[in-house]
């Protein structure tokens, strides 16, 4: 009984000495690291120092508890071994959580220095991947450390990885297409584009798909791979919009009237406040019409503003032609609007 009491008291003493020692180390380290942090201007260094200091106490507590139990149950090796494995697991969890906090804070510090919102979104989206990676590496390290045979586990992980790779092929591809969109910037949120025959404004760029608000009002969801692998016309990134217009008049139109038609159209476009005349020529003899080609510019990247300007010019041409008894012929070509970045 006396030996039991002495062993128990020594074990308790070991535990408390370890706790006191870890507390002293924590305080001394705090004073030492404070002196170092004063020499640095970065708040990130202070955060890392404080985080390291804060894990000294719980790790010291767990180590002290292990040494005390190891001394008290020195004859029961199996129990000590089990407790050692539990102790290692708890210490590993503390370290991984601290490491995750440091890595996430590092990503946050990086994003604060970047003024590009798309890059900020991309870096922020990497946070779950960073956490998953640290926990995976930590788990493998722990299993190896406690003596688990990793051959079967590696084989299982390899087989699972192949299966997961096949199952997640499309989502992973879409994620990398999302990264491509963020870095290459073929379009951004709010811009008006034409892709796969769809005209509309980008409302959201997601990890797997993007949402487009079409000119008809409905939401169209397109996969990122369909967007990046196709042809995209981005009207938002051009300084002005080029409009090519074909119109025809009947063969009964006199040469004198044919000569003044380009001047009439030129005057109409110059009267418009938001259009710039380029050219108007009598181009060819059609099957049923004498054809003119009109080209003018509208200094806007807004599709709807361009439509308003085009409508105004079209109506003014109809009014002028009617007042001068100029008769339209059946059109040989449909109206074509071509946006170009100039």
Protein Blocks (a to p, Z undefined) as FASTA:
>chain_A
ZZmmmmmmmmmmmmmmmmmmmmmmmmmmmmmmmmmmmmpcbfklmmmmmmmmmmmmmmmm
mmmmmmmmmmmmmmlmmlmmmmmmmmmmmmmmmmmmmmmmmmmmmmmmmmmmpcbfklmm
mmmmmmmmmmmmmmmmmmmmmmmmnopafklmmmmmmmmmmmmmmmmmmmmmmmmmmmmm
mmnopacehiacdeehiacddfbdcfkbccdddfkopacdddfklmmmmccddfklpfbd
cddddddddfklcfklmmmmmmmmmmmmmmpmkbccfbdcdfbdcfkbccdddddddddf
bfklmmmmmmmmmmmmmmmmmmnopacdddfbdcddddddZZ
